């Protein structure tokens, strides 16, 4: 599979998320959306609760006392970094739990938007979870240096920007994986395909991250992103 040139159009790639949201209420897809949404409700509620009760103590623990006079500057940076790391972690966990449903959601979305598409290669649940685990390992390998950097005074000033780029890339890999796996394209090939269309991938992942950062709305963004990725892959592939 190859992507056409329009796959690398940032505006076009980002716009697909809205197409995904528009199809959330479609009757053929509701059955595959309900459980992922329930998983998201539970996990994001836990994330908000932990953040509310512990962010101040985390700030005092990780910001040296001699830098507390810069609290007016460090607090927003720390909060943004914590917010990105926290919600990213819970999003990865939610996607791992919902992965079997997202594969079926992508398959049924393709049948809905393109009944004449080639037959879907539906992966066994074990294979889906294994693929999800490989993505998580890859993501963690990228995330660990960022975590370390986030707690180095001075250098951590650029951490929010790096986390934003990292999150956009990771979410693109995450949501594009389901339609690509259904087309028989595995993780290593997925990375190469998205790297060759980096601007489109980052834009798609970026708008997904933005949606995931908005409380309440983030509950529906993950299934919407799976639907959107399926439409994206179907329309820009050749």
TORFIPA-179046 format. One record per atom (N, C-alpha, C): residue number from 0; residue in one letter; atom name; x, y, z. Coordinates in Angstrom, 3 decimals. Layout:
// residues N
NUM|A|CA|X|Y|Z
...
This chain:
// residues 238
0|X|N|0.843|-1.198|0.000
0|X|CA|0.000|0.000|0.000
0|X|C|0.878|1.248|0.000
1|X|N|0.449|2.264|-0.763
1|X|CA|1.091|3.566|-0.757
1|X|C|0.028|4.644|-0.577
2|X|N|0.457|5.782|-0.034
2|X|CA|-0.428|6.921|0.107
2|X|C|-0.190|7.899|-1.041
3|X|N|-1.254|8.562|-1.476
3|X|CA|-1.119|9.603|-2.487
3|X|C|-0.559|10.874|-1.849
4|X|N|-0.238|11.855|-2.665
4|X|CA|0.357|13.089|-2.166
4|X|C|-0.560|13.825|-1.193
5|X|N|-1.867|13.705|-1.385
5|X|CA|-2.781|14.449|-0.513
5|X|C|-2.754|13.927|0.921
6|X|N|-2.195|12.728|1.135
6|X|CA|-2.098|12.188|2.491
6|X|C|-1.202|13.059|3.363
7|X|N|-0.295|13.804|2.744
7|X|CA|0.655|14.627|3.493
7|X|C|0.174|16.067|3.651
8|X|N|-1.077|16.325|3.288
8|X|CA|-1.667|17.657|3.451
8|X|C|-2.133|17.820|4.894
9|X|N|-1.509|18.705|5.699
9|X|CA|-1.844|18.800|7.129
9|X|C|-3.308|19.148|7.389
10|X|N|-3.832|20.110|6.635
10|X|CA|-5.218|20.540|6.850
10|X|C|-6.185|19.411|6.518
11|X|N|-5.950|18.744|5.403
11|X|CA|-6.814|17.638|5.006
11|X|C|-6.754|16.509|6.028
12|X|N|-5.546|16.162|6.479
12|X|CA|-5.395|15.072|7.450
12|X|C|-6.134|15.379|8.743
13|X|N|-6.011|16.622|9.226
13|X|CA|-6.684|17.004|10.472
13|X|C|-8.199|16.992|10.321
14|X|N|-8.686|17.315|9.128
14|X|CA|-10.136|17.420|8.916
14|X|C|-10.848|16.077|9.035
15|X|N|-10.111|14.988|8.907
15|X|CA|-10.757|13.678|8.954
15|X|C|-11.337|13.360|10.327
16|X|N|-10.790|13.966|11.379
16|X|CA|-11.336|13.701|12.709
16|X|C|-12.795|14.129|12.792
17|X|N|-13.137|15.221|12.127
17|X|CA|-14.524|15.702|12.151
17|X|C|-15.442|14.756|11.384
18|X|N|-14.899|14.120|10.345
18|X|CA|-15.675|13.105|9.638
18|X|C|-15.922|11.899|10.557
19|X|N|-14.913|11.578|11.359
19|X|CA|-15.070|10.477|12.297
19|X|C|-16.122|10.778|13.349
20|X|N|-16.118|11.999|13.871
20|X|CA|-17.117|12.401|14.865
20|X|C|-18.522|12.328|14.272
21|X|N|-18.658|12.738|13.000
21|X|CA|-19.968|12.736|12.351
21|X|C|-20.554|11.330|12.222
22|X|N|-19.683|10.313|12.161
22|X|CA|-20.165|8.938|11.995
22|X|C|-20.354|8.185|13.312
23|X|N|-20.085|8.831|14.435
23|X|CA|-20.198|8.149|15.722
23|X|C|-21.612|7.634|15.991
24|X|N|-22.596|8.357|15.495
24|X|CA|-23.973|7.957|15.753
24|X|C|-24.536|6.993|14.729
25|X|N|-23.704|6.556|13.786
25|X|CA|-24.178|5.649|12.747
25|X|C|-24.561|4.300|13.352
26|X|N|-25.748|3.815|13.016
26|X|CA|-26.277|2.576|13.601
26|X|C|-25.344|1.370|13.443
27|X|N|-24.719|1.155|12.280
27|X|CA|-23.848|-0.034|12.145
27|X|C|-22.605|-0.001|13.031
28|X|N|-22.268|1.166|13.570
28|X|CA|-21.026|1.288|14.346
28|X|C|-21.250|1.375|15.855
29|X|N|-22.474|1.631|16.270
29|X|CA|-22.737|1.876|17.697
29|X|C|-22.308|0.713|18.573
30|X|N|-22.517|-0.478|18.102
30|X|CA|-22.205|-1.675|18.891
30|X|C|-20.722|-1.748|19.242
31|X|N|-19.864|-1.186|18.392
31|X|CA|-18.416|-1.270|18.594
31|X|C|-17.858|-0.030|19.302
32|X|N|-18.725|0.925|19.603
32|X|CA|-18.304|2.179|20.211
32|X|C|-18.612|2.229|21.703
33|X|N|-19.679|1.569|22.132
33|X|CA|-20.174|1.693|23.495
33|X|C|-19.133|1.293|24.539
34|X|N|-18.532|0.114|24.419
34|X|CA|-17.579|-0.356|25.436
34|X|C|-16.323|0.517|25.478
35|X|N|-15.720|0.892|24.326
35|X|CA|-14.574|1.818|24.400
35|X|C|-14.911|3.132|25.095
36|X|N|-16.116|3.646|24.870
36|X|CA|-16.508|4.892|25.527
36|X|C|-16.617|4.688|27.041
37|X|N|-17.164|3.551|27.461
37|X|CA|-17.257|3.256|28.892
37|X|C|-15.865|3.130|29.510
38|X|N|-14.943|2.496|28.793
38|X|CA|-13.556|2.394|29.272
38|X|C|-12.946|3.781|29.433
39|X|N|-13.176|4.655|28.454
39|X|CA|-12.636|6.013|28.512
39|X|C|-13.221|6.799|29.678
40|X|N|-14.520|6.640|29.925
40|X|CA|-15.163|7.353|31.028
40|X|C|-14.494|6.994|32.355
41|X|N|-14.283|5.703|32.567
41|X|CA|-13.683|5.246|33.827
41|X|C|-12.252|5.758|33.976
42|X|N|-11.431|5.574|32.941
42|X|CA|-10.016|5.922|33.056
42|X|C|-9.790|7.423|33.130
43|X|N|-10.510|8.209|32.339
43|X|CA|-10.321|9.659|32.395
43|X|C|-10.840|10.242|33.703
44|X|N|-11.864|9.622|34.280
44|X|CA|-12.345|10.062|35.592
44|X|C|-11.271|9.844|36.645
45|X|N|-10.597|8.697|36.567
45|X|CA|-9.495|8.410|37.490
45|X|C|-8.364|9.416|37.294
46|X|N|-8.035|9.722|36.027
46|X|CA|-6.952|10.675|35.739
46|X|C|-7.263|12.055|36.307
47|X|N|-8.480|12.525|36.124
47|X|CA|-8.864|13.839|36.641
47|X|C|-8.819|13.871|38.161
48|X|N|-9.276|12.788|38.791
48|X|CA|-9.274|12.725|40.249
48|X|C|-7.862|12.760|40.807
49|X|N|-6.962|11.948|40.217
49|X|CA|-5.576|11.918|40.668
49|X|C|-4.903|13.271|40.454
50|X|N|-5.154|13.871|39.295
50|X|CA|-4.561|15.165|38.998
50|X|C|-5.010|16.235|39.975
51|X|N|-6.287|16.226|40.304
51|X|CA|-6.852|17.234|41.220
51|X|C|-6.237|17.137|42.610
52|X|N|-6.045|15.915|43.099
52|X|CA|-5.593|15.722|44.472
52|X|C|-4.070|15.747|44.640
53|X|N|-3.313|15.443|43.563
53|X|CA|-1.890|15.230|43.755
53|X|C|-0.968|16.172|42.990
54|X|N|-1.493|17.025|42.134
54|X|CA|-0.596|17.840|41.302
54|X|C|0.232|18.813|42.131
55|X|N|-0.347|19.371|43.197
55|X|CA|0.412|20.317|44.016
55|X|C|1.570|19.623|44.728
56|X|N|1.321|18.431|45.273
56|X|CA|2.394|17.695|45.952
56|X|C|3.462|17.257|44.961
57|X|N|3.058|16.912|43.714
57|X|CA|4.027|16.555|42.689
57|X|C|4.913|17.746|42.336
58|X|N|4.304|18.911|42.277
58|X|CA|5.076|20.121|41.973
58|X|C|6.145|20.349|43.038
59|X|N|5.758|20.242|44.298
59|X|CA|6.705|20.459|45.391
59|X|C|7.785|19.380|45.430
60|X|N|7.437|18.175|44.987
60|X|CA|8.398|17.072|45.025
60|X|C|9.442|17.176|43.922
61|X|N|9.041|17.630|42.741
61|X|CA|9.933|17.589|41.589
61|X|C|10.598|18.932|41.261
62|X|N|10.066|20.030|41.766
62|X|CA|10.684|21.327|41.524
62|X|C|11.541|21.682|42.727
63|X|N|12.859|21.831|42.558
63|X|CA|13.741|22.135|43.690
63|X|C|13.305|23.400|44.428
64|X|N|13.523|23.420|45.732
64|X|CA|13.085|24.555|46.549
64|X|C|13.743|25.863|46.106
65|X|N|14.992|25.762|45.606
65|X|CA|15.677|26.988|45.202
65|X|C|15.098|27.605|43.928
66|X|N|14.206|26.849|43.256
66|X|CA|13.546|27.385|42.064
66|X|C|12.100|27.801|42.324
67|X|N|11.655|27.679|43.577
67|X|CA|10.262|28.023|43.871
67|X|C|9.962|29.508|43.656
68|X|N|11.004|30.350|43.684
68|X|CA|10.778|31.769|43.418
68|X|C|10.340|32.001|41.972
69|X|N|10.603|30.982|41.093
69|X|CA|10.138|31.062|39.700
69|X|C|8.806|30.342|39.512
70|X|N|8.062|30.182|40.595
70|X|CA|6.837|29.398|40.548
70|X|C|5.859|29.917|39.498
71|X|N|5.814|31.222|39.326
71|X|CA|4.884|31.815|38.358
71|X|C|5.159|31.329|36.932
72|X|N|6.452|30.987|36.644
72|X|CA|6.816|30.486|35.322
72|X|C|6.805|28.958|35.279
73|X|N|7.323|28.318|36.329
73|X|CA|7.460|26.867|36.329
73|X|C|6.134|26.143|36.508
74|X|N|5.215|26.756|37.270
74|X|CA|3.938|26.085|37.503
74|X|C|3.188|25.802|36.207
75|X|N|3.009|26.791|35.292
75|X|CA|2.325|26.476|34.026
75|X|C|3.050|25.416|33.210
76|X|N|4.401|25.486|33.169
76|X|CA|5.159|24.496|32.406
76|X|C|5.013|23.105|33.005
77|X|N|5.088|23.040|34.356
77|X|CA|4.938|21.749|35.015
77|X|C|3.527|21.204|34.804
78|X|N|2.537|22.078|34.923
78|X|CA|1.152|21.638|34.759
78|X|C|0.916|21.103|33.353
79|X|N|1.414|21.821|32.337
79|X|CA|1.239|21.370|30.955
79|X|C|1.910|20.025|30.743
80|X|N|3.147|19.884|31.250
80|X|CA|3.862|18.618|31.101
80|X|C|3.135|17.481|31.813
81|X|N|2.694|17.732|33.053
81|X|CA|1.974|16.712|33.812
81|X|C|0.679|16.334|33.109
82|X|N|-0.008|17.355|32.599
82|X|CA|-1.276|17.118|31.912
82|X|C|-1.065|16.241|30.685
83|X|N|-0.050|16.562|29.887
83|X|CA|0.226|15.785|28.676
83|X|C|0.639|14.364|29.038
84|X|N|1.585|14.235|29.998
84|X|CA|2.063|12.910|30.381
84|X|C|0.933|12.074|30.972
85|X|N|0.155|12.672|31.883
85|X|CA|-0.928|11.946|32.542
85|X|C|-1.985|11.469|31.576
86|X|N|-2.481|12.385|30.761
86|X|CA|-3.539|11.996|29.835
86|X|C|-3.020|11.088|28.731
87|X|N|-1.749|11.287|28.346
87|X|CA|-1.181|10.387|27.350
87|X|C|-1.101|8.969|27.906
88|X|N|-0.662|8.846|29.164
88|X|CA|-0.548|7.524|29.780
88|X|C|-1.900|6.836|29.878
89|X|N|-2.913|7.577|30.316
89|X|CA|-4.238|6.984|30.439
89|X|C|-4.837|6.680|29.069
90|X|N|-4.485|7.475|28.070
90|X|CA|-4.978|7.208|26.716
90|X|C|-4.387|5.915|26.174
91|X|N|-3.073|5.713|26.397
91|X|CA|-2.423|4.479|25.954
91|X|C|-3.066|3.273|26.636
92|X|N|-3.315|3.382|27.939
92|X|CA|-3.949|2.284|28.673
92|X|C|-5.359|2.020|28.161
93|X|N|-6.119|3.093|27.926
93|X|CA|-7.485|2.940|27.411
93|X|C|-7.475|2.266|26.045
94|X|N|-6.530|2.649|25.201
94|X|CA|-6.453|2.060|23.867
94|X|C|-6.052|0.589|23.919
95|X|N|-5.192|0.233|24.876
95|X|CA|-4.805|-1.164|25.032
95|X|C|-6.015|-2.014|25.417
96|X|N|-6.831|-1.516|26.342
96|X|CA|-8.015|-2.254|26.779
96|X|C|-9.077|-2.334|25.688
97|X|N|-9.156|-1.281|24.880
97|X|CA|-10.212|-1.220|23.863
97|X|C|-9.755|-1.719|22.499
98|X|N|-8.491|-2.128|22.366
98|X|CA|-7.933|-2.504|21.063
98|X|C|-8.772|-3.528|20.296
99|X|N|-9.256|-4.610|20.943
99|X|CA|-10.064|-5.584|20.177
99|X|C|-11.319|-4.972|19.561
100|X|N|-11.911|-3.986|20.251
100|X|CA|-13.118|-3.341|19.738
100|X|C|-12.773|-2.366|18.618
101|X|N|-11.610|-1.704|18.720
101|X|CA|-11.219|-0.743|17.694
101|X|C|-10.902|-1.423|16.371
102|X|N|-10.337|-2.624|16.420
102|X|CA|-10.086|-3.349|15.178
102|X|C|-11.379|-3.648|14.444
103|X|N|-12.392|-4.069|15.194
103|X|CA|-13.699|-4.357|14.593
103|X|C|-14.390|-3.067|14.159
104|X|N|-14.203|-2.004|14.919
104|X|CA|-14.778|-0.711|14.537
104|X|C|-14.203|-0.244|13.208
105|X|N|-12.888|-0.376|13.036
105|X|CA|-12.257|0.015|11.773
105|X|C|-12.773|-0.841|10.613
106|X|N|-12.919|-2.132|10.852
106|X|CA|-13.393|-3.038|9.801
106|X|C|-14.809|-2.683|9.374
107|X|N|-15.670|-2.416|10.331
107|X|CA|-17.062|-2.096|10.012
107|X|C|-17.213|-0.686|9.435
108|X|N|-16.319|0.209|9.822
108|X|CA|-16.325|1.542|9.209
108|X|C|-15.994|1.443|7.731
109|X|N|-15.007|0.627|7.394
109|X|CA|-14.633|0.456|5.991
109|X|C|-15.795|-0.112|5.180
110|X|N|-16.503|-1.088|5.742
110|X|CA|-17.664|-1.656|5.043
110|X|C|-18.763|-0.618|4.863
111|X|N|-18.872|0.297|5.821
111|X|CA|-19.907|1.334|5.750
111|X|C|-19.592|2.371|4.680
112|X|N|-18.336|2.818|4.628
112|X|CA|-17.981|3.902|3.713
112|X|C|-17.605|3.407|2.326
113|X|N|-17.211|2.137|2.227
113|X|CA|-16.771|1.599|0.939
113|X|C|-17.117|0.115|0.853
114|X|N|-18.372|-0.205|0.581
114|X|CA|-18.795|-1.613|0.524
114|X|C|-18.020|-2.442|-0.502
115|X|N|-17.416|-1.765|-1.495
115|X|CA|-16.691|-2.482|-2.535
115|X|C|-15.204|-2.635|-2.224
116|X|N|-14.802|-2.245|-1.028
116|X|CA|-13.379|-2.342|-0.658
116|X|C|-12.956|-3.798|-0.593
117|X|N|-11.652|-4.007|-0.693
117|X|CA|-11.123|-5.364|-0.598
117|X|C|-11.474|-5.974|0.763
118|X|N|-11.531|-7.259|0.826
118|X|CA|-11.909|-7.943|2.059
118|X|C|-10.969|-7.555|3.201
119|X|N|-11.568|-7.340|4.360
119|X|CA|-10.797|-6.977|5.539
119|X|C|-10.111|-8.207|6.109
120|X|N|-8.828|-8.047|6.456
120|X|CA|-8.098|-9.138|7.100
120|X|C|-8.245|-8.950|8.606
121|X|N|-9.280|-9.527|9.191
121|X|CA|-9.546|-9.326|10.609
121|X|C|-8.569|-10.139|11.443
122|X|N|-7.825|-9.430|12.298
122|X|CA|-6.787|-10.073|13.086
122|X|C|-7.378|-10.734|14.338
123|X|N|-6.832|-11.886|14.768
123|X|CA|-7.257|-12.510|16.025
123|X|C|-6.994|-11.560|17.200
124|X|N|-7.773|-11.717|18.289
124|X|CA|-7.639|-10.837|19.443
124|X|C|-6.211|-10.864|19.998
125|X|N|-5.610|-12.041|20.067
125|X|CA|-4.237|-12.153|20.579
125|X|C|-3.275|-11.353|19.717
126|X|N|-3.469|-11.417|18.402
126|X|CA|-2.601|-10.684|17.479
126|X|C|-2.781|-9.182|17.651
127|X|N|-4.022|-8.757|17.874
127|X|CA|-4.309|-7.335|18.071
127|X|C|-3.622|-6.829|19.341
128|X|N|-3.759|-7.577|20.433
128|X|CA|-3.149|-7.175|21.696
128|X|C|-1.620|-7.182|21.586
129|X|N|-1.056|-8.159|20.857
129|X|CA|0.388|-8.217|20.650
129|X|C|0.867|-6.993|19.877
130|X|N|0.132|-6.633|18.827
130|X|CA|0.497|-5.449|18.041
130|X|C|0.413|-4.187|18.895
131|X|N|-0.636|-4.100|19.729
131|X|CA|-0.782|-2.950|20.611
131|X|C|0.385|-2.878|21.593
132|X|N|0.814|-4.020|22.091
132|X|CA|1.937|-4.071|23.024
132|X|C|3.230|-3.601|22.361
133|X|N|3.442|-3.978|21.101
133|X|CA|4.638|-3.537|20.372
133|X|C|4.647|-2.023|20.208
134|X|N|3.481|-1.473|19.919
134|X|CA|3.385|-0.016|19.794
134|X|C|3.710|0.656|21.119
135|X|N|3.202|0.090|22.204
135|X|CA|3.445|0.677|23.519
135|X|C|4.926|0.638|23.866
136|X|N|5.595|-0.474|23.555
136|X|CA|7.038|-0.585|23.815
136|X|C|7.795|0.471|23.011
137|X|N|7.429|0.632|21.748
137|X|CA|8.064|1.642|20.891
137|X|C|7.835|3.043|21.455
138|X|N|6.606|3.301|21.889
138|X|CA|6.262|4.610|22.437
138|X|C|7.028|4.868|23.734
139|X|N|7.137|3.857|24.583
139|X|CA|7.864|4.013|25.842
139|X|C|9.340|4.304|25.595
140|X|N|9.905|3.670|24.583
140|X|CA|11.315|3.925|24.248
140|X|C|11.534|5.387|23.873
141|X|N|10.555|6.004|23.268
141|X|CA|10.657|7.420|22.933
141|X|C|10.329|8.305|24.130
142|X|N|9.434|7.814|24.990
142|X|CA|8.936|8.639|26.088
142|X|C|9.925|8.766|27.241
143|X|N|10.681|7.712|27.514
143|X|CA|11.563|7.717|28.687
143|X|C|12.554|8.886|28.670
144|X|N|13.251|9.167|27.543
144|X|CA|14.143|10.334|27.535
144|X|C|13.396|11.650|27.783
145|X|N|12.149|11.733|27.311
145|X|CA|11.366|12.951|27.533
145|X|C|10.989|13.117|28.996
146|X|N|10.679|12.007|29.652
146|X|CA|10.367|12.063|31.080
146|X|C|11.571|12.594|31.856
147|X|N|12.760|12.065|31.543
147|X|CA|13.976|12.516|32.211
147|X|C|14.203|13.997|31.952
148|X|N|14.073|14.396|30.699
148|X|CA|14.281|15.800|30.329
148|X|C|13.312|16.726|31.052
149|X|N|12.089|16.254|31.279
149|X|CA|11.047|17.090|31.886
149|X|C|11.387|17.525|33.300
150|X|N|12.315|16.815|33.966
150|X|CA|12.643|17.139|35.344
150|X|C|14.042|17.721|35.497
151|X|N|14.650|18.131|34.385
151|X|CA|15.950|18.795|34.437
151|X|C|15.722|20.297|34.369
152|X|N|15.970|21.024|35.455
152|X|CA|15.726|22.475|35.475
152|X|C|16.405|23.180|34.310
153|X|N|15.680|24.093|33.708
153|X|CA|16.210|24.846|32.573
153|X|C|15.895|24.166|31.260
154|X|N|16.393|22.945|31.099
154|X|CA|16.138|22.203|29.870
154|X|C|14.652|21.870|29.736
155|X|N|13.991|21.679|30.900
155|X|CA|12.571|21.292|30.837
155|X|C|11.657|22.402|30.320
156|X|N|12.230|23.568|30.008
156|X|CA|11.415|24.641|29.434
156|X|C|10.870|24.258|28.058
157|X|N|11.600|23.395|27.344
157|X|CA|11.135|22.986|26.021
157|X|C|10.349|21.674|26.077
158|X|N|10.202|21.112|27.275
158|X|CA|9.536|19.814|27.410
158|X|C|8.099|19.809|26.885
159|X|N|7.269|20.837|27.186
159|X|CA|5.893|20.792|26.680
159|X|C|5.808|20.689|25.156
160|X|N|6.689|21.410|24.447
160|X|CA|6.687|21.349|22.987
160|X|C|7.072|19.956|22.504
161|X|N|8.115|19.378|23.112
161|X|CA|8.550|18.040|22.715
161|X|C|7.485|16.992|23.026
162|X|N|6.815|17.138|24.175
162|X|CA|5.740|16.207|24.516
162|X|C|4.583|16.317|23.536
163|X|N|4.293|17.541|23.097
163|X|CA|3.200|17.736|22.143
163|X|C|3.498|17.038|20.816
164|X|N|4.730|17.185|20.317
164|X|CA|5.125|16.528|19.069
164|X|C|5.129|15.009|19.231
165|X|N|5.662|14.563|20.353
165|X|CA|5.704|13.128|20.639
165|X|C|4.291|12.543|20.715
166|X|N|3.390|13.252|21.388
166|X|CA|2.014|12.765|21.534
166|X|C|1.307|12.709|20.185
167|X|N|1.532|13.716|19.347
167|X|CA|0.901|13.735|18.023
167|X|C|1.376|12.547|17.186
168|X|N|2.678|12.287|17.206
168|X|CA|3.226|11.154|16.448
168|X|C|2.694|9.830|16.989
169|X|N|2.673|9.699|18.307
169|X|CA|2.228|8.452|18.924
169|X|C|0.758|8.169|18.657
170|X|N|-0.085|9.205|18.750
170|X|CA|-1.510|9.005|18.505
170|X|C|-1.795|8.720|17.033
171|X|N|-0.975|9.273|16.148
171|X|CA|-1.120|8.930|14.736
171|X|C|-0.817|7.456|14.515
172|X|N|0.296|6.983|15.102
172|X|CA|0.639|5.561|15.019
172|X|C|-0.469|4.694|15.605
173|X|N|-1.024|5.153|16.715
173|X|CA|-2.036|4.377|17.426
173|X|C|-3.305|4.198|16.598
174|X|N|-3.868|5.281|16.123
174|X|CA|-5.179|5.196|15.478
174|X|C|-5.101|4.746|14.027
175|X|N|-3.994|5.048|13.361
175|X|CA|-3.829|4.555|11.998
175|X|C|-3.598|3.048|11.967
176|X|N|-3.134|2.506|13.092
176|X|CA|-2.788|1.084|13.132
176|X|C|-3.977|0.182|12.832
177|X|N|-5.162|0.551|13.294
177|X|CA|-6.310|-0.357|13.171
177|X|C|-6.727|-0.585|11.712
178|X|N|-6.938|0.468|10.920
178|X|CA|-7.254|0.203|9.512
178|X|C|-6.092|-0.408|8.737
179|X|N|-4.858|-0.047|9.102
179|X|CA|-3.704|-0.603|8.395
179|X|C|-3.528|-2.084|8.711
180|X|N|-3.747|-2.477|9.967
180|X|CA|-3.682|-3.895|10.318
180|X|C|-4.757|-4.688|9.579
181|X|N|-5.934|-4.093|9.456
181|X|CA|-7.016|-4.766|8.734
181|X|C|-6.707|-4.921|7.246
182|X|N|-5.753|-4.106|6.764
182|X|CA|-5.312|-4.227|5.371
182|X|C|-4.097|-5.135|5.248
183|X|N|-3.699|-5.741|6.370
183|X|CA|-2.565|-6.670|6.352
183|X|C|-1.214|-6.013|6.518
184|X|N|-1.190|-4.723|6.918
184|X|CA|0.063|-3.993|7.085
184|X|C|0.424|-3.976|8.561
185|X|N|1.581|-4.536|8.911
185|X|CA|1.982|-4.685|10.301
185|X|C|2.817|-3.496|10.781
186|X|N|3.220|-3.546|12.050
186|X|CA|3.745|-2.372|12.739
186|X|C|4.945|-1.730|12.050
187|X|N|5.943|-2.535|11.666
187|X|CA|7.148|-1.961|11.052
187|X|C|6.789|-1.220|9.763
188|X|N|5.929|-1.823|8.950
188|X|CA|5.500|-1.170|7.705
188|X|C|4.650|0.064|7.988
189|X|N|3.858|0.008|9.046
189|X|CA|3.036|1.160|9.418
189|X|C|3.909|2.374|9.717
190|X|N|4.969|2.164|10.492
190|X|CA|5.878|3.267|10.830
190|X|C|6.483|3.884|9.582
191|X|N|6.943|3.049|8.664
191|X|CA|7.565|3.557|7.442
191|X|C|6.568|4.329|6.592
192|X|N|5.353|3.824|6.521
192|X|CA|4.324|4.480|5.723
192|X|C|4.004|5.863|6.284
193|X|N|3.863|5.949|7.604
193|X|CA|3.536|7.231|8.219
193|X|C|4.719|8.185|8.208
194|X|N|5.942|7.648|8.330
194|X|CA|7.122|8.506|8.247
194|X|C|7.249|9.151|6.871
195|X|N|6.816|8.441|5.847
195|X|CA|6.883|8.996|4.494
195|X|C|5.810|10.053|4.261
196|X|N|4.867|10.156|5.198
196|X|CA|3.813|11.188|5.128
196|X|C|3.732|11.886|6.485
197|X|N|4.891|12.360|6.931
197|X|CA|5.049|12.837|8.300
197|X|C|4.128|14.002|8.643
198|X|N|3.963|14.976|7.734
198|X|CA|3.144|16.143|8.051
198|X|C|1.676|15.760|8.214
199|X|N|1.221|14.891|7.342
199|X|CA|-0.161|14.425|7.470
199|X|C|-0.360|13.640|8.752
200|X|N|0.598|12.777|9.080
200|X|CA|0.504|11.956|10.290
200|X|C|0.515|12.823|11.541
201|X|N|1.421|13.796|11.604
201|X|CA|1.499|14.668|12.773
201|X|C|0.250|15.533|12.915
202|X|N|-0.299|15.982|11.802
202|X|CA|-1.520|16.792|11.863
202|X|C|-2.700|15.973|12.348
203|X|N|-2.821|14.757|11.833
203|X|CA|-3.902|13.875|12.274
203|X|C|-3.748|13.562|13.764
204|X|N|-2.539|13.181|14.164
204|X|CA|-2.303|12.885|15.572
204|X|C|-2.462|14.106|16.452
205|X|N|-2.060|15.266|15.944
205|X|CA|-2.158|16.501|16.725
205|X|C|-3.587|16.891|17.032
206|X|N|-4.463|16.789|16.035
206|X|CA|-5.866|17.150|16.277
206|X|C|-6.518|16.131|17.203
207|X|N|-6.066|14.868|17.130
207|X|CA|-6.573|13.849|18.057
207|X|C|-6.131|14.160|19.489
208|X|N|-4.864|14.542|19.665
208|X|CA|-4.362|14.897|20.994
208|X|C|-5.124|16.100|21.543
209|X|N|-5.373|17.085|20.691
209|X|CA|-6.131|18.262|21.125
209|X|C|-7.514|17.856|21.622
210|X|N|-8.176|16.983|20.882
210|X|CA|-9.486|16.509|21.307
210|X|C|-9.424|15.728|22.602
211|X|N|-8.378|14.908|22.751
211|X|CA|-8.217|14.101|23.961
211|X|C|-7.923|14.952|25.189
212|X|N|-7.451|16.177|24.978
212|X|CA|-7.114|17.054|26.103
212|X|C|-8.321|17.828|26.622
213|X|N|-9.462|17.718|25.955
213|X|CA|-10.656|18.456|26.360
213|X|C|-11.564|17.546|27.179
214|X|N|-11.740|17.840|28.470
214|X|CA|-12.583|16.981|29.305
214|X|C|-13.985|16.792|28.712
215|X|N|-14.539|15.635|28.914
215|X|CA|-15.856|15.191|28.427
215|X|C|-15.795|14.848|26.940
216|X|N|-15.307|15.804|26.124
216|X|CA|-15.182|15.527|24.696
216|X|C|-14.195|14.382|24.461
217|X|N|-13.174|14.285|25.323
217|X|CA|-12.151|13.248|25.115
217|X|C|-12.713|11.833|25.224
218|X|N|-13.887|11.706|25.795
218|X|CA|-14.505|10.389|25.943
218|X|C|-14.832|9.776|24.573
219|X|N|-15.184|10.622|23.612
219|X|CA|-15.595|10.120|22.293
219|X|C|-14.499|10.231|21.240
220|X|N|-13.406|10.916|21.579
220|X|CA|-12.392|11.195|20.557
220|X|C|-11.703|9.928|20.064
221|X|N|-11.388|8.982|20.971
221|X|CA|-10.660|7.779|20.549
221|X|C|-11.429|6.980|19.495
222|X|N|-12.705|6.596|19.733
222|X|CA|-13.422|5.885|18.665
222|X|C|-13.605|6.737|17.417
223|X|N|-13.793|8.044|17.599
223|X|CA|-13.916|8.928|16.435
223|X|C|-12.628|8.931|15.628
224|X|N|-11.477|8.891|16.317
224|X|CA|-10.181|8.877|15.635
224|X|C|-9.971|7.575|14.871
225|X|N|-10.467|6.461|15.414
225|X|CA|-10.366|5.178|14.699
225|X|C|-11.188|5.238|13.413
226|X|N|-12.395|5.763|13.513
226|X|CA|-13.252|5.924|12.327
226|X|C|-12.579|6.859|11.332
227|X|N|-12.061|7.983|11.841
227|X|CA|-11.409|8.974|10.974
227|X|C|-10.192|8.383|10.277
228|X|N|-9.387|7.619|11.003
228|X|CA|-8.199|7.001|10.413
228|X|C|-8.585|6.028|9.307
229|X|N|-9.692|5.315|9.507
229|X|CA|-10.164|4.367|8.490
229|X|C|-10.570|5.101|7.217
230|X|N|-11.285|6.207|7.379
230|X|CA|-11.684|7.011|6.212
230|X|C|-10.449|7.571|5.522
231|X|N|-9.511|8.079|6.323
231|X|CA|-8.260|8.659|5.807
231|X|C|-7.504|7.628|4.964
232|X|N|-7.280|6.451|5.529
232|X|CA|-6.532|5.409|4.826
232|X|C|-7.242|4.999|3.544
233|X|N|-8.560|4.868|3.595
233|X|CA|-9.334|4.453|2.426
233|X|C|-9.253|5.487|1.306
234|X|N|-9.270|6.773|1.664
234|X|CA|-9.352|7.824|0.653
234|X|C|-7.994|8.247|0.085
235|X|N|-6.914|8.017|0.849
235|X|CA|-5.615|8.485|0.352
235|X|C|-4.695|7.353|-0.089
236|X|N|-5.152|6.120|0.032
236|X|CA|-4.298|5.002|-0.365
236|X|C|-4.491|4.656|-1.819
237|X|N|-3.497|3.965|-2.372
237|X|CA|-3.586|3.539|-3.777
237|X|C|-2.940|2.167|-3.949
